[in-house]
Amino acid sequence: MRAPCFALWLSLVACPFAAEADVVVFPAPAAQERELVIYSSLDSPLARPLVEAFQRHYPDVAVRYEDLLTQNIAARVADESDAGGPTADLVFSSAMDLTVKLANDGYGRAVAVPGAARWPEWASWHGMVFALTFEPAVIVYHRPSFPNGAPDTRAELMDWLATAPQGAIGTYDIARSAVGFLFLMRDREHFADLWPLIRAMGRAGVQIFPTSQAIIDGVNSGALKLGYNVLGSYAADQATRLPNLGLALPQDYVVVVSRVALVPAAAANPELGETFLAFLMSREGQTVLAERLRLPAISLEVAGEDSAAAMQRALGPRLRPVPVSPGLLAYIDRASRAKVMEEWTAALTGTE
């Protein structure tokens, strides 16, 4: 455990983190004997069905659920561990890179869970970090503006941008969106014409946003005609309810990210963290994620049109899941990140 303050290493803010968690306590349905503490980036209202399903099997367990920003989760686990005290029993985070860094720096615990043997090889690392969802980057579009369908390859997108109205396209602000930065880095690895695409967006007056929902809202209202690289788990459910919102999986390749879980080495009750992780990886837990939380399940045992199994049948090798591996650490290397940010800004502004 090398870094005395994880937040300083990230160059985000001075330690300790001042932001408070949104804490929800789910009382034990039966007489309480144990308390499970979870640090998570998933909003607590969304997590409720998952926690309650777990408690049906373990009615003596109360759950203290702390909803935090991903950077705060990583900082708290490292700082609390370095201080010699206990930390969360389980981390459930959308920041694949920061969670792998925790494990790589000695803050994770190897666990033995029943589902690990059948998990995809790319979806776990050293028995410590496990991917639990299968969330593609999609194109969202304003249906009335595309009566014949929206561009669904990056080459078609570049052609459309050449004549698109100014300000008609939106995407993430990679300086403020961790998932947006991750999607860009994967595009950088898989698409040789990435920077020409970003330059085309810049010439078309691209609007950038910190969240998926802001892009989706803009497209649904018609203020944007198209949103690029939007997290599909946010868009899919809304596309079924909002007649103006269309969704397309890119036909050239589809980047897939995952929410990941880790049991910290300094967990107060590591056996409870491991038990909850085993539930998340079980068929029941994966089904709750997919059907109640609308987060596509990674388990091939779970059916449904948005599941990993269905996407693999439909898209096969065009799917490009982000592996859970130390390769993710390159995405938070300060020098590499600074270089990418310079390239991004230059391409958007045409100042290369």
C-alpha positions in Angstrom: 0.0 0.0 0.0 2.3 2.6 -1.3 0.3 5.8 -1.7 -0.4 7.7 1.5 -3.2 9.6 -0.2 -4.8 8.1 -3.3 -6.6 11.3 -4.1 -3.3 13.2 -4.3 -2.0 10.6 -6.7 -5.0 11.2 -8.9 -4.4 15.0 -8.7 -8.1 15.5 -8.2 -8.3 17.5 -4.9 -6.4 17.8 -1.7 -6.9 14.9 0.8 -8.9 14.0 2.6 -12.0 14.0 0.3 -14.5 16.5 1.6 -17.5 15.2 -0.3 -19.9 13.2 1.8 -21.6 9.9 0.8 -25.3 9.5 0.3 -25.8 6.9 3.0 -28.8 4.6 3.1 -29.1 1.8 5.7 -31.2 -1.2 4.8 -32.2 -2.8 8.1 -31.9 -6.5 8.5 -35.4 -8.1 7.9 -34.8 -10.5 10.8 -32.8 -9.9 14.1 -29.6 -8.2 13.0 -26.4 -10.0 13.7 -24.1 -8.5 11.0 -23.7 -5.3 9.0 -22.4 -5.2 5.4 -20.8 -1.9 4.2 -20.8 -1.2 0.5 -19.1 1.8 -1.2 -20.8 2.1 -4.6 -21.2 4.5 -7.5 -24.6 3.1 -8.3 -27.4 5.4 -7.1 -29.0 4.0 -3.9 -32.6 3.9 -5.3 -31.4 1.8 -8.2 -29.5 -0.5 -5.8 -32.5 -1.2 -3.6 -33.9 -4.2 -5.5 -30.4 -5.8 -5.5 -29.9 -5.3 -1.8 -33.4 -6.5 -0.9 -32.9 -9.6 -3.0 -29.7 -10.4 -1.2 -31.4 -9.9 2.2 -34.0 -12.4 1.3 -31.2 -15.0 1.5 -29.4 -13.3 4.5 -32.2 -11.8 6.6 -29.8 -11.2 9.6 -27.6 -8.8 7.6 -28.1 -5.1 7.6 -26.6 -3.2 4.7 -25.0 0.2 5.0 -24.9 1.5 1.4 -22.7 4.5 0.7 -23.3 6.1 -2.7 -20.1 7.9 -3.7 -18.4 9.3 -6.8 -15.9 6.8 -8.2 -12.9 8.9 -7.3 -14.1 9.2 -3.7 -14.6 5.4 -3.5 -11.0 4.8 -4.5 -9.6 7.5 -2.2 -11.6 6.4 0.9 -10.6 2.8 0.6 -6.9 3.7 0.2 -6.9 6.4 2.9 -8.9 4.3 5.5 -6.6 1.3 4.8 -3.5 3.3 5.2 -4.7 4.8 8.5 -4.9 1.2 9.8 -8.7 1.2 10.2 -11.4 -0.8 8.5 -13.0 0.1 5.2 -15.9 -1.1 3.1 -16.6 -4.8 2.8 -17.3 -4.4 -0.9 -16.6 -1.8 -3.6 -19.0 -1.7 -6.6 -17.8 0.9 -9.0 -18.2 2.0 -12.6 -14.5 3.1 -12.6 -12.8 0.1 -14.0 -9.4 1.8 -14.0 -9.5 3.1 -10.4 -10.7 -0.2 -9.0 -8.0 -2.2 -10.8 -5.5 0.4 -9.5 -6.7 -0.3 -5.9 -6.1 -4.0 -6.4 -2.7 -3.5 -8.1 -1.6 -1.3 -5.2 -2.4 -3.9 -2.6 -5.8 -2.7 -1.5 -7.7 -5.7 -2.8 -8.3 -9.2 -1.4 -8.3 -12.4 -3.5 -11.6 -14.2 -3.0 -13.0 -17.6 -4.0 -16.5 -17.3 -5.2 -18.6 -20.1 -6.8 -19.2 -18.2 -10.1 -15.6 -17.4 -10.8 -14.8 -20.6 -12.7 -17.5 -19.8 -15.4 -16.7 -16.1 -15.6 -15.2 -14.8 -18.9 -11.4 -14.8 -18.9 -11.3 -11.1 -19.7 -13.7 -10.2 -16.9 -11.6 -10.7 -13.8 -8.1 -10.1 -12.6 -6.2 -12.2 -10.0 -9.4 -13.2 -8.3 -9.7 -9.7 -6.9 -11.6 -7.5 -9.4 -14.7 -8.9 -11.3 -16.7 -7.3 -14.1 -20.4 -7.7 -13.4 -22.2 -5.8 -16.2 -21.9 -5.6 -20.0 -22.6 -2.1 -21.0 -22.0 -1.0 -24.7 -21.3 2.4 -26.0 -24.2 3.3 -28.4 -25.3 6.0 -30.8 -28.5 7.8 -29.8 -30.4 9.8 -32.3 -33.5 12.0 -32.7 -35.9 9.7 -34.6 -37.8 12.5 -36.4 -34.5 13.8 -37.8 -33.5 10.4 -39.3 -36.6 8.9 -40.9 -34.4 6.4 -42.8 -32.2 5.6 -39.8 -29.1 7.2 -38.3 -25.5 6.6 -39.2 -24.4 3.4 -37.5 -20.7 3.2 -38.5 -18.0 5.8 -37.8 -17.4 6.2 -41.5 -21.1 7.0 -42.0 -21.0 9.4 -39.0 -18.1 11.3 -40.6 -20.1 11.6 -43.9 -23.1 12.9 -42.0 -21.0 15.4 -40.0 -19.8 17.0 -43.3 -23.3 18.5 -43.9 -24.8 18.3 -40.4 -26.3 21.5 -38.8 -24.0 23.3 -36.4 -24.3 22.0 -32.9 -26.3 18.9 -33.9 -24.0 16.3 -32.4 -23.2 15.7 -28.7 -20.7 13.6 -26.8 -19.0 13.4 -23.5 -16.7 16.1 -22.1 -13.7 13.7 -21.5 -12.3 16.1 -18.9 -15.3 15.6 -16.7 -16.6 12.2 -17.6 -14.6 9.1 -16.7 -16.6 6.8 -18.9 -16.3 9.3 -21.8 -12.5 9.3 -21.4 -12.5 5.5 -21.3 -14.6 5.3 -24.5 -12.2 7.7 -26.2 -9.2 5.6 -25.2 -10.8 2.5 -26.6 -11.7 4.3 -29.9 -8.0 5.3 -30.0 -7.0 1.7 -30.0 -9.6 0.4 -32.4 -10.3 3.2 -34.9 -7.4 4.5 -37.0 -9.3 7.6 -38.1 -10.3 8.7 -34.6 -8.7 12.1 -34.7 -10.2 12.9 -38.2 -13.6 12.0 -36.6 -13.0 14.3 -33.7 -11.9 17.1 -36.1 -15.1 16.6 -38.0 -17.1 16.8 -34.8 -15.3 20.1 -34.0 -16.1 21.6 -37.4 -19.7 20.6 -36.8 -19.8 22.5 -33.5 -20.0 19.4 -31.3 -21.5 20.0 -27.8 -19.9 18.2 -24.9 -21.5 17.1 -21.7 -20.4 15.5 -18.4 -23.2 12.9 -18.2 -25.0 10.4 -20.3 -28.4 11.8 -19.3 -27.6 15.3 -20.5 -26.8 13.9 -24.0 -30.0 11.7 -24.0 -32.1 14.7 -22.9 -30.7 16.8 -25.7 -31.4 14.2 -28.3 -34.9 13.5 -27.1 -35.8 17.2 -27.2 -34.3 17.7 -30.6 -31.7 20.2 -29.4 -29.2 17.5 -30.5 -29.8 15.3 -33.5 -27.3 12.6 -32.5 -25.2 11.6 -29.5 -22.0 9.6 -29.9 -20.6 7.0 -27.5 -23.4 7.2 -25.0 -23.5 4.5 -22.3 -26.2 2.1 -23.5 -27.4 1.1 -20.1 -28.7 4.6 -19.6 -30.2 4.9 -23.1 -31.8 1.5 -23.7 -34.7 1.7 -21.2 -35.5 5.3 -22.1 -35.5 4.5 -25.8 -38.5 2.1 -25.2 -40.4 4.9 -23.5 -39.5 8.0 -25.5 -40.8 7.9 -29.1 -38.3 10.6 -30.2 -35.2 8.7 -28.9 -33.6 6.1 -31.2 -30.6 3.9 -30.4 -28.1 2.1 -32.6 -25.3 -0.2 -31.9 -22.4 0.7 -34.1 -22.0 -1.8 -36.9 -18.2 -1.5 -37.2 -17.3 -2.2 -33.6 -18.9 -1.8 -30.2 -16.9 -0.8 -27.1 -18.3 -2.5 -23.9 -17.5 -1.3 -20.4 -18.4 -2.9 -17.1 -19.1 -2.1 -13.5 -16.7 -3.9 -11.3 -16.5 -5.2 -7.8 -13.7 -5.8 -5.3 -13.4 -6.9 -1.6 -10.9 -4.6 0.0 -8.0 -6.1 1.9 -8.9 -4.0 5.0 -12.6 -4.8 4.9 -14.2 -5.0 8.4 -16.2 -8.0 7.4 -14.5 -9.5 4.3 -16.6 -12.7 4.5 -19.8 -10.6 4.0 -18.2 -8.7 1.1 -17.4 -12.0 -0.5 -20.9 -13.3 0.1 -22.4 -10.3 -1.6 -20.0 -10.6 -4.5 -21.0 -14.2 -4.9 -24.6 -13.1 -5.0 -23.9 -10.5 -7.6 -22.2 -13.2 -9.8 -25.0 -15.8 -9.2 -27.7 -16.3 -11.8 -30.2 -14.6 -9.5 -28.0 -11.6 -8.8 -27.3 -11.2 -12.5 -31.0 -11.5 -13.4 -31.8 -8.8 -10.8 -29.1 -6.5 -12.4 -30.6 -7.1 -15.8 -34.3 -7.1 -15.2 -34.7 -4.8 -12.2 -31.8 -2.4 -12.6 -31.7 -2.5 -16.4 -27.9 -3.2 -16.4 -27.0 -5.8 -19.0 -25.8 -9.0 -17.3 -22.4 -10.3 -18.1 -23.3 -13.9 -17.3 -24.1 -16.0 -20.3 -26.7 -17.8 -18.1 -29.0 -14.7 -18.3 -31.2 -14.3 -21.3 -32.8 -11.1 -22.6 -32.2 -8.9 -25.7 -29.8 -6.6 -23.8 -27.7 -9.4 -22.2 -24.1 -10.3 -23.1 -25.3 -13.6 -24.5 -27.7 -11.8 -26.9 -25.2 -9.2 -27.9 -22.6 -11.8 -28.6 -25.0 -13.7 -30.8 -25.9 -10.6 -32.8 -22.5 -8.9 -33.0 -19.9 -11.5 -32.4 -16.3 -10.2 -32.9 -17.6 -6.6 -33.4 -17.9 -6.5 -29.6 -14.8 -5.0 -27.9 -15.2 -5.4 -24.1 -12.7 -3.6 -22.0 -10.6 -6.2 -20.2 -10.2 -6.1 -16.4 -6.4 -5.9 -16.4 -3.5 -3.6 -15.4 -3.7 -2.3 -19.0 -6.3 0.0 -17.6 -3.7 1.8 -15.6 -2.4 3.5 -18.7 -5.7 5.4 -18.8 -5.0 7.2 -15.5 -1.3 7.7 -16.1 -0.9 11.5 -15.7 1.5 12.0 -18.7 -0.6 9.8 -21.0 -3.8 11.5 -20.0 -2.3 15.0 -20.5 -1.2 14.0 -24.0 -4.6 12.7 -24.9 -6.3 15.8 -23.6 -4.0 18.0 -25.7 -4.8 16.0 -28.8 -8.5 16.1 -28.0 -8.5 19.9 -27.5 -6.4 20.5 -30.6 -8.7 18.3 -32.8 -11.9 19.9 -31.5 -10.6 23.4 -32.0 -8.7 22.8 -35.2 -5.5 24.1 -33.7 -3.3 21.2 -34.5 
